[in-house]
Amino acid sequence: MTDKTIHPDACVVGVDYGTLSGRAVVVRVRDGAELGTAVHAYRHGVVDSALPATGKALPPEWALQVPSDYVDVLRTAVPQAIEDAGIAPQLVIGIGTDFTACTMVPVKADGTPLCELPEFAGNPHAYIKLWRHHAAQPQADRINDLARDRKEPWLPRYGGLISSEWEFAKGLQVLEEAPEVYAAMEHWVEAADWIVWQLTGQYTRNACTAGYKGIHQDGAYPSEEFLAELNPAFAKFVADKLDHPLSALGDRAGSLTAEAAAWTGLPEGIAVSVGNVDAHVTAPAAQAVEPGQMVAIMGTSTCHVMSGSVLRDVPGMCGVVDGGIVPGLWGYEAGQSGVGDIFAWFVKNQVPPAYHEQARERGISVHELLTELSAGQAPGEHGLIALDWHSGNRSVLVDHELSGVILGQTLATKAEDVYRALLEATAFGTRVIVDTFTDAGVPVTELVIAGGLMKNALLMQIYADVLDLPLSVIGSAQGPALGSAMHAAVAAGAYEDIRAAAAAMGSVRRNVFTPIPENVEAYERLFVEYQELHDHFGRGGNDVMRRLRRYRRDALEGKN
């Protein structure tokens, strides 16, 4: 620690806001020991079928959330984590938060979300658009087409494609489908910044989401001229709704207000760090702060982040930002829209009741049962190949109109066969990302796994074999929360920068899984087949997936 006046048992709190819940962890500053933790599930979860206020059905590809769920995490998980740690709250010197991205909140000037106003409670566009809200794909397509036509210099920084998940596509959707909401919206705010606003009472905009999700490059956003060509009413989007001074990662956003202190049970006035993204804070938590160390945060989706010493255009990457992860290096991001979500979908909707009954009798989950049943298979034994696009493709195709495929099924195919094929498909998807980075001149030398899926040893071995890379594993079960706590320690002055905090507080186990040569060879053959399917359906060989999406939307609209 740099500040000798800080108590030797001083602690910080990290709060990780995920897709379904928020997790708080209490971390000792001097060594990164995790003393206590608590989780609070969002009461409304993911709103993707009907608005809670009215019961009104939502169209396909929508995913919303309710802002009060986020505040409830502060009210419940933080005090419970302090109690679990068994420490005096007065020992806490800072709090940091991270969020899913790009998750957007339309608010008034004082930060009040529009969905909390009576006149907008029944309008879905007034709610938070979760990262996996993909209904803005038509707007994203227009942004990309225009940017290519105009040869916008910022487009290569995003792999040549802007995602429907990001700030501009979602903002344009609000304008065009709910102009009354757009007119009432005074700030278009990342949830990462909104929660810091609730903690400090003042709005700060973090440089990370601005760069990766807000098309902020080399000190500027897309021009008014560009925005006006998309829609004349969108010309002032940046100036009127988005623009705000940017704050660096690890900076102090402000001090904990009396109101937030009452919610959390923490001391008023302690440091609150600038908001951040769940994936990006995980890299220093895993001590992955040098070029070539890619971190894959594997949960419902997977985000891949890595620092590099050089700037390169990587096709299909989510973005590259100067200092986007650690100061002094280019921070690269890519990702897969569905990973754990795909496994959960299969177990919930496709696995026969007999498997559920067997799992209950043995006192294990269906996931554990299917993993056990498929673990003895040799690569290729099930005769299947799958595409992991059940939630679209984030990298490297950046197309959320794509959908899943399972090829090779016969009357002999069992549930465990398909389950393993889906595990392998997500590994193949990561292989595409790693190969694309390497081919672009940003080589991946180590893959570090974080997130809930790292506990599945079969999945981890498949990844090591498919990528032919040793896999390291973060030493914390709460990687993002630990990373947020580390940023809080920097904001509180305990460490000079995030590299110093990573060295003292981070944790990683190196080379836990190593490739098995015969499996590497077998998966190389299967990966060739995956690539052919990937390019056929994803690069214009057959546009049937997009047509099926259109037929589905037409059919649903015809029923309403």
Secondary structure, DSSP 4 states (H G I P E B T S, - for coil): ---TTS-TT-EEEEEEE-SSEEEEEEEETTT--EEEEEEEE-SS--B-SB-TTT-PBPPTT--EE-HHHHHHHHHHHHHHHHHHHT--GGGEEEEEEEE-TT-EEEE-TTS-BGGGSGGGTT-GGGSEE-TT--TTHHHHHHHHHHHHHHT-TTGGGGTT---TTSHHHHHHHHHHH-HHHHHH-SEEEEHHHHHHHHHHSS--EEHHHHHHTS--BTTBPSPHHHHHHH-GGGTTHIIIII---EE-TTSEEEE--HHHHHHH-PPTT-EEEPPEEHHHHHHHHTT--STTEEEEEESSSEEEEEEESS----TT-SEEEETSSSTTSEEEEEEES-SHHHHHHHHHHTS-HHHHHHHHHHTS-HHHHHHHHHHTPPTTTT--EEE--TT-B-SSS-BTT---EEE---TT--HHHHHHHHHHHHHHHHHHHHHHHHHTT----EEEEESGGGG-HHHHHHHHHHHTS-EEEES-S-HHHHHHHHHHHHHTTSSSSHHHHHHHH--EEEEEE---HHHHHHHHHHHHHHHHHHHHHHTTS--HHHHHHHHHHHHHHHH-
